[in-house]
Amino acid sequence: MARFHETLSLVDSQARQIRRLVGAEVDYDDLVGYGREGLLDAARRYDPQRGVPFRAYANFRVRGAIIDGVRTMARLPRRAFERLRAIEAALRTSEGSVEDVYAPQPPGTTSAAAEQLLADHVAGMATAMAVGLVAPRAHGEEGETIGATAGDDPEQLTAEAELLSIVRQAITELPDQEAELVRRHYLEGERFDSVARELGLSKSWASRLHTRAIGRLSKRLSGVKGR
């Protein structure tokens, strides 16, 4: 298990990042434990034929395992839960495009085209985080109360409500399968794997469809901001 031992530092890095984003409500040692389980699973499942470097592949497995572990902990404050959803959305978006990112570029690809691909990828992750952050307000995820609570910033709540309204409308403009996947997961609170299974999609293909949908939403939101 050389790969496991050579990449252990990745676990500590991911655990620190997630704890910083979610908050002190989660125990760092627990996060490390979840991350090591994810890394071990990555070392066992890694397929070099996909063309994705092991560290990049392990990054998804480790972060995903930590997120899943946090979900099993004690009830999180609403804001911590929303941040967790945002992290998870960005991770899924990145995972759905990882093979494209690492694929050899076709002959004649310009540096400008490569830079645009990277810019689109970053914009998609940012959009996914934004959608993941506001989506729980649409359905009261994990039993949380929809709407304002003590300490909420009224301006922030207004901005989030406006963003959620735009996202709802933009989802109706997606291709049918993408729209159903995104709507049911984000706006109706269903687990991503469950929606994919009911739609007859493999996990990898569902991730790719999700990434495409987020890319379309990203362009739609950019158009709204540019008005």
Sequence and secondary structure as in RCSB ss.txt:
>XXXX:A:sequence
MARFHETLSLVDSQARQIRRLVGAEVDYDDLVGYGREGLLDAARRYDPQRGVPFRAYANFRVRGAIIDGVRTMAR
LPRRAFERLRAIEAALRTSEGSVEDVYAPQPPGTTSAAAEQLLADHVAGMATAMAVGLVAPRAHGEEGETIGATA
GDDPEQLTAEAELLSIVRQAITELPDQEAELVRRHYLEGERFDSVARELGLSKSWASRLHTRAIGRLSKRLSGVK
GR
>XXXX:A:secstr
 HHHHHTHHHHHHHHHHHHHHH TTS HHHHHHHHHHHHHHHHHH  GGG   HHHHHHHHHHHHHHHHHHTSS 
  HHHHHHHHHHHHHHHHHHHHHHHHHS   TT  HHHHHHHHHHHHHHHHHHHHHHHHTHHHHTGGG  SS  T
T  HHHHHHHHHHHHHHHHHHHTS HHHHHHHIIIIIS   HHHHHHHTT  HHHHHHHHHHHHHHHHHHHHHHH
T 
